[in-house]
Every structure is written in C-alpha cells, then in structure tokens.
Amino acid sequence: MSDITGTLDPGKSADLIAVDGDPLVDPTAVQRVGYVMVGGKPIPMKD
C-alpha cells in the first residue's frame, strides 16, 4: 500500500481536508472545512 498511499506525492491517492485554523491549538477548527479531496480529486463545497 505504501506505493499508493501514505504521503502527498504525484501519482498517489489522496484523501484530505483543509481547515480554517490550527486543530492542534483549536480543536473546533475541524468544524470549519474549506477544502476536501477524495481519491486525489477535489470535491466541490456547498456555499
């Protein structure tokens, strides 16, 4: 699996989120998701 997952590198699959804030300092930051990527493809966010 390490050849397709585990790091953000070209050719690997990626599931990730970007949040507004630092969740290590403010755990509620994970409630403010600004960007989602699943399987290396961006997911449109609703307004």
N, CA, C and O atoms as a Tripos MOL2 file, in Angstrom:
@<TRIPOS>MOLECULE
protein
  188   187    47     0     0
PROTEIN
NO_CHARGES

@<TRIPOS>ATOM
      1 N           0.8180   -1.1920    0.0000 N.3       1 MET1
      2 CA          0.0000    0.0000    0.0000 C.3       1 MET1
      3 C           0.8660    1.2620    0.0000 C.2       1 MET1
      4 O           0.4160    2.3000   -0.4840 O.2       1 MET1
      5 N           2.0720    1.2070    0.5170 N.am      2 SER2
      6 CA          2.8870    2.4150    0.6310 C.3       2 SER2
      7 C           3.2440    3.0120   -0.7300 C.2       2 SER2
      8 O           3.6420    4.1740   -0.8130 O.2       2 SER2
      9 N           3.1030    2.2250   -1.7950 N.am      3 ASP3
     10 CA          3.3900    2.7880   -3.1140 C.3       3 ASP3
     11 C           2.2260    3.6250   -3.6540 C.2       3 ASP3
     12 O           2.3950    4.3430   -4.6400 O.2       3 ASP3
     13 N           1.0310    3.5430   -3.0150 N.am      4 ILE4
     14 CA         -0.1070    4.3540   -3.4870 C.3       4 ILE4
     15 C          -0.6800    5.2870   -2.4190 C.2       4 ILE4
     16 O          -1.4680    6.1730   -2.7470 O.2       4 ILE4
     17 N          -0.3020    5.1090   -1.1450 N.am      5 THR5
     18 CA         -0.8250    5.9560   -0.0720 C.3       5 THR5
     19 C           0.2830    6.2880    0.9270 C.2       5 THR5
     20 O           1.3940    5.7640    0.8470 O.2       5 THR5
     21 N          -0.0480    7.1690    1.8670 N.am      6 GLY6
     22 CA          0.8630    7.4390    2.9700 C.3       6 GLY6
     23 C           1.5470    8.7920    2.9240 C.2       6 GLY6
     24 O           1.8900    9.3510    3.9660 O.2       6 GLY6
     25 N           1.7480    9.3230    1.7220 N.am      7 THR7
     26 CA          2.3570   10.6410    1.5660 C.3       7 THR7
     27 C           1.6550   11.3860    0.4440 C.2       7 THR7
     28 O           0.9560   10.7810   -0.3690 O.2       7 THR7
     29 N           1.8400   12.7050    0.3980 N.am      8 LEU8
     30 CA          1.2800   13.5080   -0.6930 C.3       8 LEU8
     31 C           2.3310   13.6410   -1.7830 C.2       8 LEU8
     32 O           3.1400   14.5680   -1.7770 O.2       8 LEU8
     33 N           2.3060   12.7060   -2.7140 N.am      9 ASP9
     34 CA          3.2510   12.6770   -3.8190 C.3       9 ASP9
     35 C           2.5060   12.4510   -5.1280 C.2       9 ASP9
     36 O           1.4400   11.8360   -5.1330 O.2       9 ASP9
     37 N           3.0590   12.9480   -6.2500 N.am     10 PRO10
     38 CA          2.4180   12.7070   -7.5490 C.3      10 PRO10
     39 C           2.1980   11.2200   -7.7930 C.2      10 PRO10
     40 O           3.0770   10.3950   -7.5440 O.2      10 PRO10
     41 N           1.0030   10.8980   -8.2880 N.am     11 GLY11
     42 CA          0.6590    9.5190   -8.6060 C.3      11 GLY11
     43 C           0.0620    8.7210   -7.4570 C.2      11 GLY11
     44 O          -0.3810    7.5900   -7.6540 O.2      11 GLY11
     45 N           0.0450    9.2980   -6.2550 N.am     12 LYS12
     46 CA         -0.5530    8.6010   -5.1240 C.3      12 LYS12
     47 C          -1.9700    9.0990   -4.8930 C.2      12 LYS12
     48 O          -2.3070   10.2310   -5.2400 O.2      12 LYS12
     49 N          -2.7940    8.2430   -4.3050 N.am     13 SER13
     50 CA         -4.1590    8.6020   -3.9690 C.3      13 SER13
     51 C          -4.1430    9.5100   -2.7410 C.2      13 SER13
     52 O          -3.3160    9.3460   -1.8450 O.2      13 SER13
     53 N          -5.0820   10.4800   -2.7150 N.am     14 ALA14
     54 CA         -5.1060   11.4020   -1.5760 C.3      14 ALA14
     55 C          -6.5340   11.6660   -1.1180 C.2      14 ALA14
     56 O          -7.4050   11.9970   -1.9220 O.2      14 ALA14
     57 N          -6.7610   11.5170    0.1720 N.am     15 ASP15
     58 CA         -7.9760   11.9480    0.8380 C.3      15 ASP15
     59 C          -7.5140   12.9440    1.8920 C.2      15 ASP15
     60 O          -6.7790   12.5820    2.8090 O.2      15 ASP15
     61 N          -7.9390   14.1920    1.7670 N.am     16 LEU16
     62 CA         -7.5060   15.1850    2.7360 C.3      16 LEU16
     63 C          -8.5240   16.2910    2.8650 C.2      16 LEU16
     64 O          -9.3870   16.4710    2.0070 O.2      16 LEU16
     65 N          -8.4080   17.0410    3.9690 N.am     17 ILE17
     66 CA         -9.2280   18.2270    4.1670 C.3      17 ILE17
     67 C          -8.3120   19.3780    4.5620 C.2      17 ILE17
     68 O          -7.2470   19.1690    5.1430 O.2      17 ILE17
     69 N          -8.7340   20.5850    4.2430 N.am     18 ALA18
     70 CA         -8.0670   21.7950    4.7140 C.3      18 ALA18
     71 C          -9.0630   22.5230    5.6040 C.2      18 ALA18
     72 O         -10.2220   22.7060    5.2320 O.2      18 ALA18
     73 N          -8.6100   22.9330    6.7710 N.am     19 VAL19
     74 CA         -9.4900   23.5950    7.7290 C.3      19 VAL19
     75 C          -9.0100   25.0150    7.9990 C.2      19 VAL19
     76 O          -7.8470   25.3470    7.7680 O.2      19 VAL19
     77 N          -9.9210   25.8410    8.4910 N.am     20 ASP20
     78 CA         -9.6150   27.2210    8.8340 C.3      20 ASP20
     79 C          -9.1390   27.2660   10.2780 C.2      20 ASP20
     80 O          -9.9500   27.3150   11.2020 O.2      20 ASP20
     81 N          -7.8330   27.2500   10.4730 N.am     21 GLY21
     82 CA         -7.2650   27.2790   11.8080 C.3      21 GLY21
     83 C          -6.3290   26.1090   12.0410 C.2      21 GLY21
     84 O          -6.1240   25.2710   11.1630 O.2      21 GLY21
     85 N          -5.7750   26.0670   13.2170 N.am     22 ASP22
     86 CA         -4.8460   25.0150   13.6090 C.3      22 ASP22
     87 C          -5.5410   24.0840   14.6010 C.2      22 ASP22
     88 O          -5.7340   24.4550   15.7590 O.2      22 ASP22
     89 N          -5.9210   22.8770   14.1650 N.am     23 PRO23
     90 CA         -6.6430   21.9770   15.0600 C.3      23 PRO23
     91 C          -5.8330   21.5250   16.2800 C.2      23 PRO23
     92 O          -6.4080   21.0250   17.2470 O.2      23 PRO23
     93 N          -4.5200   21.6920   16.2470 N.am     24 LEU24
     94 CA         -3.7140   21.3510   17.4210 C.3      24 LEU24
     95 C          -3.8800   22.3980   18.5240 C.2      24 LEU24
     96 O          -3.7190   22.1030   19.7080 O.2      24 LEU24
     97 N          -4.2050   23.6260   18.1110 N.am     25 VAL25
     98 CA         -4.4230   24.7150   19.0660 C.3      25 VAL25
     99 C          -5.9100   24.8790   19.3610 C.2      25 VAL25
    100 O          -6.3080   25.1090   20.5030 O.2      25 VAL25
    101 N          -6.7300   24.7550   18.3040 N.am     26 ASP26
    102 CA         -8.1740   24.9590   18.4080 C.3      26 ASP26
    103 C          -8.8850   23.7590   17.7810 C.2      26 ASP26
    104 O          -9.0960   23.7450   16.5690 O.2      26 ASP26
    105 N          -9.2560   22.7610   18.5700 N.am     27 PRO27
    106 CA         -9.8970   21.5580   18.0240 C.3      27 PRO27
    107 C         -11.1780   21.8460   17.2340 C.2      27 PRO27
    108 O         -11.5610   21.0390   16.3880 O.2      27 PRO27
    109 N         -11.8490   22.9730   17.4880 N.am     28 THR28
    110 CA        -13.0720   23.2870   16.7360 C.3      28 THR28
    111 C         -12.7600   23.6700   15.2910 C.2      28 THR28
    112 O         -13.6800   23.8030   14.4840 O.2      28 THR28
    113 N         -11.4920   23.8500   14.9500 N.am     29 ALA29
    114 CA        -11.1110   24.1820   13.5640 C.3      29 ALA29
    115 C         -11.5660   23.0970   12.5860 C.2      29 ALA29
    116 O         -11.8270   23.3890   11.4190 O.2      29 ALA29
    117 N         -11.6650   21.8550   13.0490 N.am     30 VAL30
    118 CA        -12.0910   20.7730   12.1520 C.3      30 VAL30
    119 C         -13.5610   20.9030   11.7520 C.2      30 VAL30
    120 O         -14.0290   20.1910   10.8640 O.2      30 VAL30
    121 N         -14.2840   21.8070   12.4020 N.am     31 GLN31
    122 CA        -15.6770   22.0790   12.0260 C.3      31 GLN31
    123 C         -15.7510   23.1290   10.9220 C.2      31 GLN31
    124 O         -16.8320   23.3880   10.3930 O.2      31 GLN31
    125 N         -14.6300   23.7330   10.5700 N.am     32 ARG32
    126 CA        -14.5890   24.7770    9.5470 C.3      32 ARG32
    127 C         -13.7650   24.2830    8.3530 C.2      32 ARG32
    128 O         -12.6590   24.7610    8.1030 O.2      32 ARG32
    129 N         -14.3220   23.3280    7.6320 N.am     33 VAL33
    130 CA        -13.6410   22.7080    6.4970 C.3      33 VAL33
    131 C         -13.7730   23.6150    5.2760 C.2      33 VAL33
    132 O         -14.8750   24.0250    4.9100 O.2      33 VAL33
    133 N         -12.6410   23.9230    4.6540 N.am     34 GLY34
    134 CA        -12.6420   24.7910    3.4820 C.3      34 GLY34
    135 C         -12.3750   24.0650    2.1790 C.2      34 GLY34
    136 O         -12.6640   24.5930    1.1060 O.2      34 GLY34
    137 N         -11.8240   22.8550    2.2580 N.am     35 TYR35
    138 CA        -11.4370   22.1240    1.0490 C.3      35 TYR35
    139 C         -11.4310   20.6360    1.3620 C.2      35 TYR35
    140 O         -10.9970   20.2180    2.4350 O.2      35 TYR35
    141 N         -11.9240   19.8320    0.4030 N.am     36 VAL36
    142 CA        -11.9410   18.3770    0.5540 C.3      36 VAL36
    143 C         -11.4220   17.7470   -0.7270 C.2      36 VAL36
    144 O         -11.7960   18.1620   -1.8240 O.2      36 VAL36
    145 N         -10.5590   16.7430   -0.5910 N.am     37 MET37
    146 CA        -10.0760   15.9670   -1.7300 C.3      37 MET37
    147 C         -10.2400   14.4960   -1.3830 C.2      37 MET37
    148 O          -9.8230   14.0540   -0.3120 O.2      37 MET37
    149 N         -10.8520   13.7370   -2.2940 N.am     38 VAL38
    150 CA        -11.0640   12.3060   -2.1040 C.3      38 VAL38
    151 C         -10.5350   11.5810   -3.3320 C.2      38 VAL38
    152 O         -10.9090   11.9040   -4.4600 O.2      38 VAL38
    153 N          -9.6820   10.6210   -3.1170 N.am     39 GLY39
    154 CA         -9.1070    9.8770   -4.2260 C.3      39 GLY39
    155 C          -8.3350   10.7560   -5.1910 C.2      39 GLY39
    156 O          -8.2640   10.4690   -6.3860 O.2      39 GLY39
    157 N          -7.7560   11.8320   -4.6660 N.am     40 GLY40
    158 CA         -6.9780   12.7410   -5.4970 C.3      40 GLY40
    159 C          -7.8020   13.7280   -6.3010 C.2      40 GLY40
    160 O          -7.2560   14.4670   -7.1190 O.2      40 GLY40
    161 N          -9.1200   13.7510   -6.0770 N.am     41 LYS41
    162 CA         -9.9910   14.6670   -6.8220 C.3      41 LYS41
    163 C         -10.6650   15.6370   -5.8600 C.2      41 LYS41
    164 O         -11.2020   15.2160   -4.8350 O.2      41 LYS41
    165 N         -10.6440   16.9430   -6.1800 N.am     42 PRO42
    166 CA        -11.3200   17.9130   -5.3080 C.3      42 PRO42
    167 C         -12.8320   17.7170   -5.3140 C.2      42 PRO42
    168 O         -13.4220   17.3980   -6.3450 O.2      42 PRO42
    169 N         -13.4410   17.9070   -4.1700 N.am     43 ILE43
    170 CA        -14.8810   17.7880   -4.0100 C.3      43 ILE43
    171 C         -15.4580   19.1990   -3.8820 C.2      43 ILE43
    172 O         -15.0570   19.9400   -2.9850 O.2      43 ILE43
    173 N         -16.3870   19.5850   -4.7540 N.am     44 PRO44
    174 CA        -16.9710   20.9370   -4.6490 C.3      44 PRO44
    175 C         -17.6480   21.1350   -3.2990 C.2      44 PRO44
    176 O         -18.3570   20.2590   -2.8030 O.2      44 PRO44
    177 N         -17.4160   22.2920   -2.7240 N.am     45 MET45
    178 CA        -18.0250   22.6390   -1.4310 C.3      45 MET45
    179 C         -19.3030   23.4200   -1.6780 C.2      45 MET45
    180 O         -19.3770   24.2380   -2.5950 O.2      45 MET45
    181 N         -20.3080   23.1630   -0.8520 N.am     46 LYS46
    182 CA        -21.5620   23.9240   -0.9310 C.3      46 LYS46
    183 C         -21.3400   25.2720   -0.2700 C.2      46 LYS46
    184 O         -20.5530   25.3940    0.6690 O.2      46 LYS46
    185 N         -22.0450   26.2900   -0.7710 N.am     47 ASP47
    186 CA        -21.9270   27.6350   -0.1880 C.3      47 ASP47
    187 C         -22.6720   27.7460    1.0990 C.2      47 ASP47
    188 O         -22.6760   28.8090    1.7200 O.2      47 ASP47
@<TRIPOS>BOND
     1     1     2 1
     2     2     3 1
     3     3     4 2
     4     3     5 am
     5     5     6 1
     6     6     7 1
     7     7     8 2
     8     7     9 am
     9     9    10 1
    10    10    11 1
    11    11    12 2
    12    11    13 am
    13    13    14 1
    14    14    15 1
    15    15    16 2
    16    15    17 am
    17    17    18 1
    18    18    19 1
    19    19    20 2
    20    19    21 am
    21    21    22 1
    22    22    23 1
    23    23    24 2
    24    23    25 am
    25    25    26 1
    26    26    27 1
    27    27    28 2
    28    27    29 am
    29    29    30 1
    30    30    31 1
    31    31    32 2
    32    31    33 am
    33    33    34 1
    34    34    35 1
    35    35    36 2
    36    35    37 am
    37    37    38 1
    38    38    39 1
    39    39    40 2
    40    39    41 am
    41    41    42 1
    42    42    43 1
    43    43    44 2
    44    43    45 am
    45    45    46 1
    46    46    47 1
    47    47    48 2
    48    47    49 am
    49    49    50 1
    50    50    51 1
    51    51    52 2
    52    51    53 am
    53    53    54 1
    54    54    55 1
    55    55    56 2
    56    55    57 am
    57    57    58 1
    58    58    59 1
    59    59    60 2
    60    59    61 am
    61    61    62 1
    62    62    63 1
    63    63    64 2
    64    63    65 am
    65    65    66 1
    66    66    67 1
    67    67    68 2
    68    67    69 am
    69    69    70 1
    70    70    71 1
    71    71    72 2
    72    71    73 am
    73    73    74 1
    74    74    75 1
    75    75    76 2
    76    75    77 am
    77    77    78 1
    78    78    79 1
    79    79    80 2
    80    79    81 am
    81    81    82 1
    82    82    83 1
    83    83    84 2
    84    83    85 am
    85    85    86 1
    86    86    87 1
    87    87    88 2
    88    87    89 am
    89    89    90 1
    90    90    91 1
    91    91    92 2
    92    91    93 am
    93    93    94 1
    94    94    95 1
    95    95    96 2
    96    95    97 am
    97    97    98 1
    98    98    99 1
    99    99   100 2
   100    99   101 am
   101   101   102 1
   102   102   103 1
   103   103   104 2
   104   103   105 am
   105   105   106 1
   106   106   107 1
   107   107   108 2
   108   107   109 am
   109   109   110 1
   110   110   111 1
   111   111   112 2
   112   111   113 am
   113   113   114 1
   114   114   115 1
   115   115   116 2
   116   115   117 am
   117   117   118 1
   118   118   119 1
   119   119   120 2
   120   119   121 am
   121   121   122 1
   122   122   123 1
   123   123   124 2
   124   123   125 am
   125   125   126 1
   126   126   127 1
   127   127   128 2
   128   127   129 am
   129   129   130 1
   130   130   131 1
   131   131   132 2
   132   131   133 am
   133   133   134 1
   134   134   135 1
   135   135   136 2
   136   135   137 am
   137   137   138 1
   138   138   139 1
   139   139   140 2
   140   139   141 am
   141   141   142 1
   142   142   143 1
   143   143   144 2
   144   143   145 am
   145   145   146 1
   146   146   147 1
   147   147   148 2
   148   147   149 am
   149   149   150 1
   150   150   151 1
   151   151   152 2
   152   151   153 am
   153   153   154 1
   154   154   155 1
   155   155   156 2
   156   155   157 am
   157   157   158 1
   158   158   159 1
   159   159   160 2
   160   159   161 am
   161   161   162 1
   162   162   163 1
   163   163   164 2
   164   163   165 am
   165   165   166 1
   166   166   167 1
   167   167   168 2
   168   167   169 am
   169   169   170 1
   170   170   171 1
   171   171   172 2
   172   171   173 am
   173   173   174 1
   174   174   175 1
   175   175   176 2
   176   175   177 am
   177   177   178 1
   178   178   179 1
   179   179   180 2
   180   179   181 am
   181   181   182 1
   182   182   183 1
   183   183   184 2
   184   183   185 am
   185   185   186 1
   186   186   187 1
   187   187   188 2
@<TRIPOS>SUBSTRUCTURE
     1 MET1         2 RESIDUE 1 A MET
     2 SER2         6 RESIDUE 1 A SER
     3 ASP3        10 RESIDUE 1 A ASP
     4 ILE4        14 RESIDUE 1 A ILE
     5 THR5        18 RESIDUE 1 A THR
     6 GLY6        22 RESIDUE 1 A GLY
     7 THR7        26 RESIDUE 1 A THR
     8 LEU8        30 RESIDUE 1 A LEU
     9 ASP9        34 RESIDUE 1 A ASP
    10 PRO10       38 RESIDUE 1 A PRO
    11 GLY11       42 RESIDUE 1 A GLY
    12 LYS12       46 RESIDUE 1 A LYS
    13 SER13       50 RESIDUE 1 A SER
    14 ALA14       54 RESIDUE 1 A ALA
    15 ASP15       58 RESIDUE 1 A ASP
    16 LEU16       62 RESIDUE 1 A LEU
    17 ILE17       66 RESIDUE 1 A ILE
    18 ALA18       70 RESIDUE 1 A ALA
    19 VAL19       74 RESIDUE 1 A VAL
    20 ASP20       78 RESIDUE 1 A ASP
    21 GLY21       82 RESIDUE 1 A GLY
    22 ASP22       86 RESIDUE 1 A ASP
    23 PRO23       90 RESIDUE 1 A PRO
    24 LEU24       94 RESIDUE 1 A LEU
    25 VAL25       98 RESIDUE 1 A VAL
    26 ASP26      102 RESIDUE 1 A ASP
    27 PRO27      106 RESIDUE 1 A PRO
    28 THR28      110 RESIDUE 1 A THR
    29 ALA29      114 RESIDUE 1 A ALA
    30 VAL30      118 RESIDUE 1 A VAL
    31 GLN31      122 RESIDUE 1 A GLN
    32 ARG32      126 RESIDUE 1 A ARG
    33 VAL33      130 RESIDUE 1 A VAL
    34 GLY34      134 RESIDUE 1 A GLY
    35 TYR35      138 RESIDUE 1 A TYR
    36 VAL36      142 RESIDUE 1 A VAL
    37 MET37      146 RESIDUE 1 A MET
    38 VAL38      150 RESIDUE 1 A VAL
    39 GLY39      154 RESIDUE 1 A GLY
    40 GLY40      158 RESIDUE 1 A GLY
    41 LYS41      162 RESIDUE 1 A LYS
    42 PRO42      166 RESIDUE 1 A PRO
    43 ILE43      170 RESIDUE 1 A ILE
    44 PRO44      174 RESIDUE 1 A PRO
    45 MET45      178 RESIDUE 1 A MET
    46 LYS46      182 RESIDUE 1 A LYS
    47 ASP47      186 RESIDUE 1 A ASP
